[in-house]
Amino acid sequence: MKVIKIGGGCLKGKKTIESILDLLAGRVKGDIIVVSALNGITDMLIDGMADALADEETIPTLMSRLRTKHMSTARHIIADADLQKTFSKTFGKGLQRLERYYYGLSYTGESTPKMRDLISSYGERFSAELLTCAMNARGVRAVCRMPQNIGMITDGKYEDATADLEVTRANFREHLGPLVGEGTLVFMPGFYGISEEGNITTYGRGGTDYSAAVATVAMEAEVLEFWKDVAGFMSADPRMVPDAELISVLSYAEAAELCYFGAKILHPRAVEPVRRYGLDIAIKSTLDPDAEGSLITTSSPEAPHVVKSVTQNTDVGIIKVYASGMGARPGMLSEVTGCVTDSGINIRSVVTSQTCISILLDKKDMDRGYELLEKLTPNPFRKVEREDDVALISMVGEGLNSRKGVAARCFSAMDDAGINVEMIAFGPSPVALYFIVREEDLKASVRALHATFFNGAS
C-alpha cells in the first residue's frame, strides 16, 4: 500500500479537484490519502479569528463564506444526490461547532494556542469528509478517519507538534490496518494530531506533508506519493532557467536541504520520519501522471554534475550586529542569538567575524528581530543594521563540500556576472552551499550558476 498526500494546490478549484479525483480513482485501492484544506480555507479560518476578536458580527459572514465554498464544491464533485446529503449533514454539524468556537473566542477576548489549533484544524477536516464522499460517488469504497479517532498522538506542543511515532504506529495498525487490508481507501485530514490529554495540536503551516510522512512510517507503506502541479524537483526554477532539468533521483539529505532553502515541493519536516525508516518519497505530477517524477531515497546515484540544483528564496533578510572584538568576546554570540530565539524567532543561519555577527531570518521575523536587538539592555553593540532587499541562493548536491574547486567556480561565475556576494556559508551541511545576494541580482545569479555547473563538465 501507499500513502498519498493531496495538497491545497490540487484543491484550488472545482475542476482541479474533479481532475485529481478522477486521476486517483483508477489508481488507488487500500491506500491512505492525507489531504490539506481546500485552497485558501486555512487562511480564512486564521483571519477569521482576528476578525472575531475585533467584532463578533464578522462571524456570520465567515460561516456563510465557508458554507458557500464547501457546498458549491460538493455539488460540483459529488454526482450522487444521497452522498451530497451525507456530506451536507456532516459538514453542517462541523460548521455549527466551529461557529461556537468563534463566538467563544469573541466573548473571552483571548486567542490561545489551544483555541487557534482547534479552529485551524477544521479546514482539513471538512476537506477529508468532502473528498471521501466524492470518491464514493465514483464507485471507490472510501472512508474518512480523523486523527483524534485513530490515535495520531503528538507531544502536545501547540502550533508546532511532533508525532509520537511508536504510539501512533500501534494505533494506526489497530484502526487502519483492517480497512487497508480489505482494500478500503482511507481519507485522513493532515496538519494536526492529538495530545495524550485529548487536545488538538497542529504541526504548523505545511504540516500536512508531515502528517503524510507520519502515516507512511506508521503503516510501513511502500512509498509516500506527493501529487503536485509540477514535474518534480528541478535543477533550477524553470521560470528563471528555461532549460532546467528534472532531478529523477535524489537523497534524503539533498531533498531536505532543497526544501529548507526554498524549493517548495514539500515541507522539510516531511523528510525526517521516512528517512529514519528508509522509506521512499515520490513526487508525481497531476499534469502528466505517467511521467517519471522525482524519487527521494536512501542514497543519490552518482550524477554528471556535482551540483544537483540551484534554488532560491526571497523571503529572507539579514540583521548585522556590530561591536569591537566580537569574535573574541565569550558569550557575545549566544547573547545575540538568544535575544532573538528566546522570543520564538527561528534563526536560519549565523555568520561571525571579528567585528560583526550576521543573522539570517525569515522576512516575517525581521521587524521583531531588529527591534529586540535594538532594545537589548545594556546595549553592548556599536550599531545594528538590517538588509531586507536580499535573496538566498543555495547549491545542493551530494559530495559538494568534498569536491575541490566548487567554491572557486561559484565565485568566478558570480564575478563574471558582476554580482557581489553579501554573505556565504560553506560547511554546515555536507550537501549544501548557500550565499546571499541583492534581490535585484537574483535572476542573473541563478542563471550564471546554472550555466557554470550544468552546461559542461562539473
LUMMI-636305 format. One record per residue (C-alpha): x, y, z. Coordinates in steps of 0.25 Angstrom, whole numbers, padded with zeros to 4 digits, always signed. Last residue first. Layout:
// LUMMI-636305
XYZ/...
//
This chain:
// LUMMI-636305
+0125+0078-0053/+0126+0076-0068/+0119+0086-0077/+0106+0094-0077/+0101+0089-0063/+0110+0095-0053/+0114+0108-0060/+0101+0111-0067/+0093+0108-0054/+0102+0118-0046/+0100+0129-0056/+0085+0127-0058/+0083+0127-0043/+0092+0139-0041/+0085+0147-0052/+0071+0144-0046/+0075+0148-0032/+0083+0161-0035/+0071+0170-0032/+0069+0163-0019/+0084+0166-0014/+0092+0154-0012/+0093+0144+0000/+0100+0131+0000/+0098+0116+0001/+0106+0103+0000/+0099+0090+0002/+0102+0075+0003/+0111+0073+0014/+0103+0083+0023/+0110+0093+0032/+0122+0095+0022/+0120+0106+0013/+0113+0119+0018/+0113+0132+0010/+0109+0146+0012/+0107+0158+0003/+0112+0153-0011/+0114+0164-0021/+0110+0161-0035/+0117+0166-0048/+0113+0153-0056/+0128+0149-0057/+0130+0151-0042/+0118+0142-0039/+0123+0131-0048/+0137+0132-0042/+0131+0131-0028/+0124+0118-0031/+0135+0112-0039/+0144+0115-0027/+0134+0110-0017/+0133+0097-0025/+0148+0095-0027/+0151+0083-0019/+0139+0073-0017/+0137+0070-0002/+0127+0080+0001/+0118+0076-0011/+0118+0062-0008/+0103+0060-0010/+0098+0072-0017/+0091+0086-0013/+0094+0100-0017/+0087+0110-0010/+0083+0125-0013/+0077+0134-0002/+0071+0147-0007/+0073+0161-0001/+0065+0174-0001/+0063+0174+0014/+0076+0177+0020/+0077+0181+0034/+0087+0189+0043/+0090+0189+0058/+0101+0198+0063/+0112+0199+0073/+0107+0188+0081/+0107+0185+0096/+0093+0190+0099/+0090+0189+0114/+0080+0186+0110/+0075+0180+0097/+0066+0190+0090/+0072+0190+0077/+0074+0175+0077/+0059+0172+0080/+0054+0182+0070/+0062+0176+0059/+0057+0162+0062/+0042+0167+0062/+0043+0175+0049/+0051+0164+0042/+0042+0152+0046/+0033+0152+0034/+0045+0153+0025/+0051+0139+0030/+0064+0142+0038/+0079+0141+0034/+0088+0146+0045/+0101+0154+0043/+0110+0156+0055/+0121+0167+0052/+0134+0172+0057/+0143+0160+0058/+0134+0152+0048/+0122+0143+0050/+0112+0136+0041/+0099+0131+0046/+0088+0124+0039/+0073+0121+0039/+0070+0127+0052/+0056+0124+0057/+0048+0134+0065/+0041+0129+0078/+0045+0141+0086/+0056+0134+0093/+0062+0132+0079/+0065+0146+0077/+0072+0150+0089/+0078+0137+0090/+0085+0139+0076/+0091+0152+0081/+0095+0147+0095/+0100+0134+0090/+0109+0140+0080/+0114+0150+0091/+0117+0139+0101/+0132+0140+0101/+0137+0152+0094/+0148+0149+0083/+0139+0149+0071/+0132+0161+0075/+0145+0169+0076/+0138+0183+0075/+0123+0183+0072/+0114+0182+0060/+0101+0174+0059/+0096+0171+0045/+0082+0167+0042/+0079+0160+0029/+0066+0157+0022/+0059+0145+0016/+0046+0142+0007/+0054+0143-0006/+0058+0128-0006/+0066+0122-0017/+0070+0108-0023/+0082+0103-0031/+0080+0088-0032/+0088+0075-0033/+0102+0081-0032/+0113+0071-0034/+0108+0069-0048/+0109+0056-0056/+0102+0049-0044/+0106+0038-0036/+0093+0032-0031/+0087+0038-0018/+0085+0030-0006/+0073+0026+0003/+0062+0031-0006/+0055+0043-0011/+0049+0039-0025/+0045+0050-0035/+0035+0050-0046/+0035+0039-0057/+0023+0043-0065/+0011+0035-0064/+0002+0045-0057/+0006+0057-0066/-0001+0070-0061/-0004+0063-0047/+0011+0061-0046/+0017+0051-0036/+0028+0053-0026/+0031+0040-0020/+0036+0038-0005/+0043+0025-0001/+0045+0018+0012/+0058+0016+0020/+0052+0017+0034/+0059+0029+0039/+0058+0036+0025/+0043+0034+0025/+0042+0042+0038/+0052+0052+0034/+0047+0056+0020/+0033+0062+0024/+0039+0072+0033/+0046+0080+0021/+0032+0083+0015/+0029+0078+0001/+0032+0084-0013/+0034+0098-0009/+0049+0098-0013/+0054+0110-0004/+0066+0107+0005/+0059+0097+0014/+0053+0089+0003/+0066+0088-0005/+0073+0084+0008/+0063+0073+0012/+0063+0068-0003/+0078+0067-0003/+0079+0060+0010/+0068+0050+0007/+0076+0046-0006/+0072+0050-0020/+0066+0043-0032/+0060+0048-0045/+0064+0062-0044/+0057+0069-0056/+0066+0079-0064/+0065+0094-0065/+0065+0099-0079/+0056+0111-0076/+0065+0116-0065/+0058+0127-0057/+0043+0122-0058/+0049+0108-0059/+0053+0109-0045/+0066+0101-0044/+0072+0087-0045/+0057+0083-0044/+0050+0074-0033/+0037+0069-0039/+0028+0071-0051/+0020+0082-0044/+0005+0082-0041/+0007+0073-0029/+0004+0059-0025/+0013+0055-0013/+0014+0040-0012/+0019+0033+0000/+0024+0019-0003/+0023+0004+0001/+0016+0008+0013/+0021+0004+0027/+0007+0007+0033/+0013+0017+0044/+0024+0021+0035/+0015+0025+0024/+0005+0032+0033/+0016+0040+0039/+0021+0045+0026/+0006+0048+0022/+0005+0057+0035/+0018+0064+0032/+0013+0068+0018/+0000+0072+0024/+0009+0081+0034/+0012+0092+0023/+0008+0102+0034/+0010+0097+0048/+0009+0082+0053/-0005+0085+0059/-0009+0080+0073/-0024+0076+0076/-0025+0073+0091/-0028+0059+0096/-0019+0058+0108/-0009+0049+0101/-0008+0060+0090/-0016+0059+0077/-0011+0061+0063/-0011+0072+0052/-0008+0077+0038/-0014+0065+0030/-0028+0061+0030/-0030+0046+0026/-0036+0038+0015/-0035+0023+0015/-0038+0015+0003/-0043+0001+0006/-0036-0011+0000/-0039-0021+0011/-0025-0020+0017/-0026-0005+0017/-0038-0005+0026/-0032-0016+0035/-0019-0008+0037/-0026+0006+0039/-0030+0005+0054/-0021-0005+0060/-0009-0002+0051/-0011+0012+0053/-0011+0011+0068/+0002+0003+0068/+0009+0013+0059/+0004+0025+0066/+0010+0020+0079/+0023+0018+0072/+0023+0030+0064/+0020+0040+0075/+0017+0052+0066/+0023+0066+0067/+0015+0078+0070/+0018+0092+0065/+0005+0100+0067/+0002+0094+0081/+0012+0085+0087/+0005+0072+0092/+0016+0062+0088/+0007+0056+0078/-0002+0044+0077/-0009+0040+0063/-0019+0031+0071/-0029+0027+0061/-0041+0035+0066/-0033+0048+0068/-0026+0047+0054/-0040+0047+0047/-0044+0035+0038/-0051+0036+0026/-0056+0024+0018/-0055+0020+0003/-0060+0009-0006/-0058+0015-0020/-0070+0016-0029/-0068+0030-0033/-0078+0035-0023/-0070+0028-0012/-0059+0037-0017/-0067+0050-0015/-0072+0046-0002/-0058+0043+0003/-0053+0056-0003/-0063+0065+0005/-0060+0058+0018/-0045+0060+0016/-0047+0074+0012/-0056+0078+0024/-0046+0072+0034/-0034+0079+0027/-0041+0092+0028/-0045+0090+0042/-0031+0089+0048/-0030+0104+0049/-0041+0105+0060/-0034+0095+0069/-0020+0100+0067/-0024+0114+0070/-0032+0110+0082/-0020+0103+0088/-0011+0114+0085/-0020+0124+0092/-0027+0135+0085/-0034+0142+0097/-0045+0152+0096/-0054+0143+0104/-0067+0146+0097/-0060+0147+0083/-0053+0134+0085/-0065+0127+0090/-0073+0132+0078/-0062+0126+0069/-0063+0113+0076/-0078+0113+0075/-0077+0115+0060/-0067+0103+0058/-0077+0094+0065/-0088+0098+0056/-0079+0097+0044/-0076+0083+0048/-0091+0079+0049/-0093+0085+0035/-0082+0078+0029/-0087+0064+0033/-0101+0067+0029/-0097+0073+0015/-0087+0062+0013/-0098+0052+0014/-0107+0060+0006/-0097+0060-0005/-0095+0045-0004/-0110+0043-0006/-0110+0052-0018/-0099+0045-0025/-0090+0054-0034/-0081+0059-0023/-0071+0068-0030/-0079+0080-0034/-0090+0080-0023/-0079+0078-0013/-0071+0090-0018/-0083+0099-0016/-0085+0093-0002/-0071+0095+0002/-0069+0109-0003/-0083+0114+0001/-0082+0108+0015/-0069+0115+0018/-0073+0128+0013/-0086+0128+0021/-0079+0124+0033/-0069+0136+0031/-0081+0145+0029/-0088+0140+0042/-0075+0142+0050/-0072+0157+0046/-0082+0162+0055/-0073+0157+0067/-0064+0169+0065/-0049+0170+0068/-0047+0157+0073/-0056+0151+0063/-0047+0158+0052/-0034+0152+0057/-0040+0138+0058/-0046+0140+0044/-0032+0142+0038/-0028+0129+0043/-0040+0122+0037/-0039+0129+0024/-0024+0126+0023/-0027+0111+0025/-0038+0112+0015/-0030+0118+0004/-0029+0105-0005/-0037+0094+0001/-0031+0088+0014/-0020+0078+0012/-0022+0063+0010/-0015+0050+0014/-0019+0039+0005/-0017+0025+0010/-0017+0013+0001/-0026+0000+0000/-0029+0003-0014/-0024+0015-0022/-0020+0017-0037/-0033+0017-0045/-0040+0027-0035/-0027+0035-0034/-0028+0042-0047/-0043+0045-0046/-0041+0051-0032/-0029+0060-0037/-0038+0065-0049/-0050+0067-0040/-0042+0076-0030/-0036+0084-0042/-0050+0086-0048/-0055+0091-0035/-0044+0100-0032/-0032+0101-0022/-0031+0086-0017/-0018+0082-0024/-0010+0093-0019/-0016+0091-0006/-0009+0078-0004/-0012+0063-0007/-0003+0054+0000/-0003+0039-0004/+0001+0028+0005/+0004+0014-0002/+0000+0000+0000/
//
